Amino acid sequence: MRLWLKYVIGIVLGIAAAFILPLSGIQAQDSLNFIVDLVLRFGRYTLLPLIFFSVATSFFKLRDEKSILRTTFWTAGVIVASSLMLVLLGLISAVIVHLPRIPITVEKVSELPQIDIKSFFSRIFPYSGFEALTDGAFLLPCFIFAGFAGAGAASDKVASKQAVSLFDSLSKVCYIVMSFFHSL
């Protein structure tokens, strides 16, 4: 089925549901919130194994081909260049389109928000690498653990041949599962 056709079907079903389902009731809103939460959880449920096995396989291949640094510099360069271009585009659009000023509110903030660096780093590096896989709310530890696993496997190819083969196979299986549910 074509992607545009899926979007059209989704739009039609959404419009039909908006007219048919009474969303003014508390029970209907709770049901809708439950369905939305379930769909989001399912998406993260299938995404985390795909990310882990794909990142581990890609780090193995990048380290094996000795191109991790080059790829890192290219990625960082693209991120910086695209960020600068988007900032420039935002500034140009702000100069071209004159929007009214945002009104100043006099509400007082009870607490000033603070960035907790210690908590951030403790969440990036949990006590166990497997804890990074169990906490699906924060994906960066999964990336880091998978990167270490893939890069570590590249240091001894003979001993890690079965693990790399398993990671590659599981990455392909997870992709097939994701594409199966995407095609629904």
N, C-alpha and C positions, 0 to 999 in steps of 0.2 A: 504494500500500500504506500502511495506517495505521501511525502511529508506534508505537502500543502493540503491534501485531502484529510489527513489526520487533524490538522488545525481547523479546517472548516467543520468537521464533525464535532470537534471539541467546542467550537464557538456555538454551533447550533444546539448542542446538548446543554451548554451553559445558559443560553438564552431561554431555552425551554424549561430548564430547572428553575430559573429565576421567576418565570411566570407561574409554574405549577406548584413549587414548594413554598409554603408559608415561612418566610425567614423571620417574621416578627415575633414568633413564639420562642420562649426560653429553651424548650425541648428541641425544637428544630435547630436552633443555634448551637446547642450542645452536641447534637448529632453531626452537624456540619463540621464543628471543631474537632470531633473525634475522627471523622473521615480524613480531614486535612492532616491531622497529626499522624494518623496511621500511614498515609501515603508518604509523608516526609520521612517517617521512621523507616519505611520499607526502602526508600531511595538511599538513605544513608546505610542501611543494613547491607545492601548489595554493593554499594560504592566502596566501602572501607576495604574489603578483601581485594577488590580490583586495584585500588590504589596501591596497597601494600605489595602485592605480587608484581605489578607492572613496574613500580619504582625500583624494587629490588633487582628485577631483571635488567632494567635500563642502566642502573648504576654498575651492575656487573659488566655489561657490554661496553659502557663508556670507559670504565677503568681498564678493561681488557684491551681496548683500542687506544688507550692513553689520550683520551680527548675530554676528560672531565674539566680541566681548567679552561680549555678553549670554549667548551659549551657553557660553562659558568660565566665567562666574560661576555660571550655573545648574549646570553640571557639577561645579565645585568645591564648591558648596553641597550638592549631593546626596551627593557623596563624603564630605564632612565630617559631614553629618547622619547618614548611614547608618553611618559608622564610630562615631560617638558612641552611636547606638542599639545597635549590636552590642556595644560595650564595656559599656554599661549592662545589656544582656541577659546578658552573661557574668558580670558582678558579681552580678546578682540570682540567676542559676542557681547560682553558687558559694556564695551565702548559703543558698539553699534546700536544695541537695543537698550534704551533708557527705561528701566523699571522704576516704579515708585519706591520710596524708602521704606524699609521695614520699621514698623512702629516699635518704640522702646517700651518694654513692660517694666513695671516697678516691683515685680515679684522678687522675693528674696529666696535665695537658695539656702537650704538648711545646712548642707555639707558641700564643700567643694570636692568635686571628683578628683581622685588621685590615681596615678598609675602605680600599681604595685609590681615593681620589677622582680622582687624575690618570688612572688607567686607566679609570675609569668615564666620565669626560668624553671621553677619547680614543676610547672605543668608541661614544659617542653621536654624535660628530662625526668620522667617519673622514676619511682624506685625500680620498676621492672620494665623491660622492653615489651613484655606481653600486656602490661597495664596500658601501654600506648595504644594497643589494639582494642582494648575493652572500652575505653572512654571515647565514644564516637562524637562527643561534642567539640573536641579540639583536635583537628586533623594533623597539625604540624608534628606532633610526636610520632605519628604513624609514618610520615615522610622521612623523618630523621632515622627512625629505627630501620625502615626499609632500605634507606641509603647505606647505613652501616652494614646491614646484612649483605647487600649486593656488592659493596666495595670490599668487604671482608672475604666474600666468596671468590673474588678475583685474585686475591693474594695467593691462594693455593688451589689451582684449577683441578688438580687430580682429586683432592679430598672433597671438594665441593661440587663435583660434577653432577651427582645425584640431586643435590639441593637446588642447583641452578636449573636442572631439567624439570624438577618439581615446580619451582617458582614460575618457569616459563609456561608449563602446562596449565597450572592453576590460573595464571594470568589470562591465558586464552579461554579457559572454561568460564572464568568470571566475566570476561567480555561477552561471551556468547550468551550467558545468563542475562546480563544487562541489556544486550541488544534484543533478546527475546521479549523482555518486559517493556522495552522501549517500543517494540513493534506492535504491542497491544493497543 
